[in-house]
């Protein structure tokens, strides 16, 4: 039920005619759709397969507005540059001054960076150090590209013969980080997922529940579990959202931000180095 409160606020401008709000079925429930249509509301709900279908419906005039994140809007623009326009940015009510919806950061123990090396060599210190990852789940607010960005940036997978793409990815992670807690589904196919976890148990070795490959603390979409994994020194690096670092570790001097260029910054830094920055989602409407 993504941003449903903001959609309800738009009802005040939707009195003169009927408007259709399109949303992917996995982001809005039937109950939420019914809530939009109660009383004198002139807004009806159109549940679609995904954001791509929503963009198509807007371009065709079969829907009037919908909610898109940055990647979805950028993709829609490639196909419908003149047909769909963003009309309102959606910011969390308690984070109105923040420029981005989230920023991804890498956090490492401060003693890891005491070894005198050049910034370019510092990323290599992560080898065999263990990775604390928030994990893959339906509740996770990051997509696969974001979730895998850090691990691919520090260790680009090498193509290996007679191995599937997904296993090549998993094996490369094991060969670089040694161990990890990387919860959730590695493959949408449950049998392949189970096979990979049995074959590469090292990537569940740092989890609280190794058999289930999961953290005990799943709060904040698994990010708190990843930070606890780092705090226990199970792994040398945690890849998490900046807001959760500030909430969980605050300004703990025993940890630092590791930057993409290998530089380091204290957790007290007002401008921490992010690996990715995600703009806020928007409401977009047919032109």
C-alpha positions in Angstrom: 0.0 0.0 0.0 2.7 2.4 -1.1 2.1 6.1 -0.5 -1.7 5.5 0.0 -2.0 8.5 2.3 -0.6 10.8 -0.3 -3.0 9.5 -2.9 -5.9 10.2 -0.5 -4.7 13.8 -0.2 -5.2 14.2 -3.9 -8.9 13.4 -3.7 -9.6 17.1 -3.0 -8.7 17.9 -6.6 -10.6 15.0 -8.1 -14.2 16.2 -7.9 -15.1 17.4 -11.3 -14.7 14.1 -13.2 -13.7 10.4 -12.7 -9.9 9.7 -12.3 -8.2 6.4 -12.4 -5.3 5.7 -10.2 -3.1 2.8 -11.4 -0.9 0.7 -9.1 0.9 -2.6 -9.3 -1.0 -5.4 -7.5 1.9 -6.1 -5.2 1.9 -2.5 -3.9 -1.8 -1.9 -3.2 -4.4 -4.2 -1.8 -8.1 -4.5 -2.6 -8.9 -2.9 0.7 -6.7 0.1 -0.1 -8.4 0.4 -3.5 -11.8 0.4 -1.8 -10.7 3.1 0.6 -9.9 5.4 -2.4 -13.4 4.9 -3.8 -15.4 5.5 -0.6 -17.9 8.3 -0.2 -18.0 11.0 -2.8 -14.5 10.2 -4.2 -14.2 10.5 -7.9 -11.1 8.3 -7.9 -11.2 4.7 -8.9 -8.4 2.2 -8.6 -6.9 0.2 -11.5 -4.6 -2.6 -10.3 -2.0 -3.6 -12.9 0.8 -6.1 -13.2 3.7 -3.7 -12.7 4.9 -0.1 -13.2 5.5 -0.8 -16.8 1.9 -1.6 -17.4 0.9 1.5 -15.4 3.0 3.6 -17.7 1.4 2.1 -20.8 -2.1 2.7 -19.4 -1.2 6.4 -18.7 0.2 6.8 -22.2 -2.9 5.3 -23.7 -5.2 7.4 -21.5 -6.7 4.4 -19.8 -5.4 5.6 -16.4 -4.8 9.1 -15.0 -2.0 9.0 -12.4 0.2 6.6 -10.5 3.2 6.4 -8.2 6.7 5.7 -9.7 10.1 5.5 -8.1 13.2 7.0 -9.9 14.1 3.9 -11.9 10.5 3.3 -13.0 10.0 6.9 -14.1 13.3 7.0 -16.0 12.4 3.9 -17.9 8.9 5.2 -18.7 10.4 8.4 -20.0 12.5 6.4 -22.5 9.2 5.2 -24.1 6.8 8.0 -23.4 8.8 11.3 -23.1 5.8 13.5 -23.9 2.9 11.5 -22.5 3.7 11.2 -18.8 4.7 14.0 -16.4 5.7 14.0 -12.7 3.4 16.3 -10.8 4.3 15.8 -7.1 7.3 14.4 -5.2 6.5 12.1 -2.3 8.6 12.8 0.8 8.2 11.2 4.2 6.4 13.6 6.6 9.3 13.4 9.1 12.0 13.8 6.4 10.9 16.8 4.4 14.4 18.4 4.3 16.2 15.3 3.1 17.1 15.3 -0.6 17.0 11.6 -1.1 14.7 8.8 -0.2 17.7 6.7 0.9 21.4 6.5 0.4 23.4 3.2 0.5 26.6 3.1 2.5 29.3 0.6 3.5 30.4 0.6 7.1 33.6 -1.0 8.4 35.4 -1.3 11.8 37.8 1.6 12.3 40.6 -0.7 13.0 40.3 -2.2 9.5 41.5 1.0 8.1 44.5 1.5 10.4 46.7 -0.4 8.0 48.5 2.1 5.9 47.5 1.5 2.3 46.4 3.7 -0.5 42.7 4.4 -0.9 42.7 2.3 -4.1 44.1 -0.7 -2.2 41.8 -0.3 0.8 38.8 -2.1 -0.8 41.0 -5.1 -1.2 41.2 -5.4 2.6 37.6 -6.7 2.5 38.8 -9.9 0.9 38.0 -12.9 3.2 36.6 -10.5 5.7 32.9 -11.4 5.6 29.9 -9.4 4.3 26.9 -8.4 6.4 24.0 -7.9 3.9 20.4 -6.9 4.7 19.1 -9.6 2.4 16.4 -10.2 -0.2 12.7 -10.3 0.7 9.3 -9.1 -0.4 9.4 -6.5 2.4 12.8 -5.2 1.3 12.5 -1.7 -0.1 15.6 -2.0 -2.3 15.5 -3.7 -5.7 18.0 -6.3 -6.9 20.2 -3.7 -8.6 20.6 -1.7 -5.4 21.0 -4.8 -3.2 23.8 -6.2 -5.4 25.5 -2.9 -6.3 28.1 -2.9 -3.5 29.2 -6.6 -3.9 29.6 -6.2 -7.6 31.4 -2.9 -7.3 34.1 -4.3 -5.0 34.4 -7.6 -6.8 33.2 -7.9 -10.3 32.1 -11.5 -11.0 34.4 -13.4 -13.3 32.6 -15.6 -15.9 33.2 -19.2 -15.1 32.6 -22.0 -17.6 29.8 -24.6 -17.0 28.2 -22.5 -14.3 24.8 -20.6 -14.5 24.7 -16.9 -14.2 23.3 -17.0 -10.7 25.8 -19.6 -9.5 28.6 -17.6 -11.0 27.5 -14.6 -9.0 27.3 -16.6 -5.8 30.6 -18.3 -6.3 32.3 -15.0 -6.9 30.9 -13.7 -3.7 32.2 -16.7 -1.8 35.6 -16.5 -3.4 36.0 -12.8 -2.4 34.3 -12.3 0.9 34.8 -15.8 2.2 31.8 -15.7 4.5 28.6 -13.7 4.6 25.1 -13.4 5.9 23.1 -12.8 2.7 19.5 -13.7 3.7 16.5 -14.4 1.6 16.0 -15.8 -1.9 19.0 -16.0 -4.1 16.9 -17.4 -6.9 13.1 -17.1 -7.6 13.1 -20.9 -8.1 13.0 -22.4 -4.7 14.7 -25.6 -5.7 17.6 -23.7 -7.2 17.7 -21.4 -4.2 18.0 -24.4 -1.9 20.6 -26.1 -4.1 22.8 -22.9 -4.0 22.5 -22.5 -0.2 23.5 -26.2 0.3 26.5 -25.7 -2.1 27.7 -22.4 -0.8 26.8 -22.4 3.0 29.6 -19.9 3.6 27.3 -17.1 2.5 24.9 -18.0 5.4 27.7 -18.7 7.9 27.5 -15.3 9.5 23.7 -15.4 10.0 22.1 -15.9 13.4 20.2 -18.8 12.0 22.6 -20.5 9.5 20.2 -23.2 8.5 17.5 -20.7 7.6 20.1 -18.2 6.3 18.5 -15.3 8.3 19.0 -12.8 11.1 17.0 -13.0 14.3 16.5 -9.2 14.0 14.6 -8.5 10.8 13.7 -4.9 11.8 14.1 -2.2 9.2 14.0 -4.7 6.3 17.0 -6.7 7.6 19.3 -3.6 7.9 19.4 -3.8 11.7 20.4 -7.5 11.5 23.2 -6.6 9.1 24.4 -3.9 11.5 24.3 -6.3 14.4 26.3 -8.7 12.3 28.9 -6.0 11.9 28.8 -4.9 15.5 29.6 -8.5 16.6 32.6 -8.4 14.3 31.2 -11.4 12.3 31.9 -9.5 9.1 34.2 -6.6 8.2 31.7 -4.7 6.2 27.9 -4.0 6.3 26.1 -2.6 3.2 23.0 -0.8 4.5 21.0 2.4 4.3 22.5 5.5 5.8 19.4 6.4 7.9 19.6 3.0 9.7 23.3 3.5 10.4 22.5 6.8 12.1 19.7 5.2 14.0 21.6 2.1 15.1 25.3 3.0 15.4 24.7 6.8 15.7 28.3 8.3 15.9 30.1 5.2 17.2 33.8 6.0 16.7 34.7 2.3 16.4 33.1 2.3 12.9 33.7 4.3 9.7 32.2 4.8 6.3 34.1 3.2 3.5 33.8 5.2 0.3 33.6 3.9 -3.3 37.1 5.4 -4.0 38.6 3.7 -0.9 38.6 6.8 1.3 37.2 6.6 4.8 35.0 9.0 6.8 33.8 9.1 10.4 30.2 8.3 11.2 29.9 11.9 12.4 30.4 13.2 8.8 27.7 15.5 7.7 28.2 14.5 4.1 28.9 10.7 4.2 30.0 9.0 1.0 27.2 7.0 -0.5 27.5 4.2 -3.0 24.0 5.0 -4.4 21.5 7.8 -3.9 17.8 7.2 -4.5 15.6 10.2 -5.3 12.2 10.3 -3.8 9.3 8.7 -5.6 6.8 10.8 -7.5 3.2 10.9 -8.6 3.1 11.0 -12.4 0.1 11.8 -14.5 -0.9 11.5 -18.1 -0.2 14.7 -19.9 
